[in-house]
Amino acid sequence: MKGRQEIASFHQMLLTNFLDAVVLLEKSEVIRFVAIDIAIMIAVGGTIMAGKSDIEPERNSIHTIVAVKRNVRWYFTAFQDSRARYSGRPEESQALTEELRQELLRHLGERQIKSRNTD
């Protein structure tokens, strides 16, 4: 895919047709500045599919994102997503799933606090 419009159209189709009512979690692990206006981010992600209540470990992923600063705004110029396959290391897969569950609980707690403050 090339260009902002093509990427936006493709992701809108994904959200509309396949990811409706799906919860996507992401947690930044590392942000490294390779220059004052270029950053590489490593993040992990998890998915709770529609109708489910827990993260599906086999859908956990690791993301690499390259961001470039132009004027005062940051733009993602590259995004790479791989399933987090810990072949022969089930304890690492379990640790990532638990880390994502904790992130979900933290996020839900923040939402509850915000909704209480708006009442």
C-alpha positions in Angstrom: 0.0 0.0 0.0 1.2 3.5 -0.8 -0.1 6.8 0.1 -2.3 8.0 3.0 -5.6 7.5 1.2 -4.9 3.9 0.2 -3.8 3.0 3.7 -6.8 4.8 5.3 -9.3 3.1 3.0 -7.8 -0.3 3.7 -7.8 0.1 7.4 -11.4 1.5 7.4 -12.5 -1.7 5.5 -10.7 -3.8 8.1 -12.4 -2.0 11.0 -15.8 -2.0 9.4 -15.8 -5.6 8.1 -13.6 -7.6 10.4 -12.8 -5.8 13.6 -16.2 -4.5 14.6 -16.7 -5.1 18.4 -13.1 -6.3 18.7 -10.9 -4.9 21.4 -7.3 -4.2 20.3 -4.7 -3.5 23.0 -1.3 -2.0 22.6 1.5 -1.2 25.0 4.6 0.6 24.0 7.7 -1.2 25.2 10.6 0.9 23.8 10.9 4.3 22.1 14.3 5.1 20.8 15.2 8.3 19.1 17.7 7.7 16.3 17.7 11.4 15.5 15.9 14.5 16.9 13.0 14.0 14.4 13.0 10.2 13.9 11.9 7.6 16.5 11.6 3.8 16.4 9.0 2.3 18.7 8.6 -1.3 19.7 5.1 -2.2 21.0 3.2 -5.3 21.9 -0.4 -5.9 21.2 -3.3 -8.2 22.0 -6.8 -8.9 20.8 -10.1 -9.7 22.5 -12.4 -11.0 19.7 -16.0 -10.1 19.5 -18.1 -12.0 22.0 -15.0 -13.0 24.1 -13.9 -11.7 27.4 -10.2 -12.4 27.4 -7.1 -12.0 25.3 -6.4 -14.7 22.8 -2.7 -15.4 23.3 -2.3 -16.8 19.8 -3.2 -13.4 18.4 -0.6 -11.5 20.5 1.8 -9.5 18.3 4.9 -7.3 18.3 4.9 -4.1 16.3 7.8 -2.0 15.0 6.9 1.6 14.1 9.0 4.3 12.5 7.9 7.8 13.2 9.1 11.0 11.6 8.5 14.5 13.0 7.6 17.2 10.4 7.2 20.7 11.7 5.5 20.0 15.1 3.6 16.8 14.2 4.7 13.2 14.3 3.8 10.8 11.4 4.1 7.0 11.2 6.1 6.3 8.1 6.5 2.5 8.6 4.5 -0.1 10.6 5.4 -3.8 10.8 3.3 -6.3 12.7 4.3 -9.9 13.6 2.6 -12.5 15.7 4.4 -13.1 18.9 5.5 -16.7 18.4 7.6 -17.9 21.3 8.3 -21.4 20.0 9.5 -23.7 22.8 9.1 -20.8 25.3 5.6 -21.0 26.6 6.5 -19.0 29.7 7.3 -16.0 27.6 4.0 -16.2 25.7 2.2 -16.4 29.1 4.2 -13.4 30.4 3.2 -11.3 27.4 -0.5 -12.3 27.7 -0.4 -11.4 31.4 1.3 -8.1 30.7 -1.5 -7.3 28.2 -4.2 -8.3 30.7 -2.7 -5.9 33.2 -2.7 -3.1 30.6 -6.4 -3.9 29.9 -7.2 -3.7 33.6 -5.3 -0.4 33.9 -7.2 1.0 31.0 -10.6 -0.1 32.3 -9.8 1.4 35.7 -8.9 4.7 34.0 -12.2 4.6 32.1 -14.2 4.0 35.3 -12.5 6.9 37.0 -13.2 9.2 34.1 -16.9 8.2 33.9 -17.3 8.8 37.6 -15.8 12.2 37.3 -18.2 13.2 34.5 -21.3 12.1 36.5 
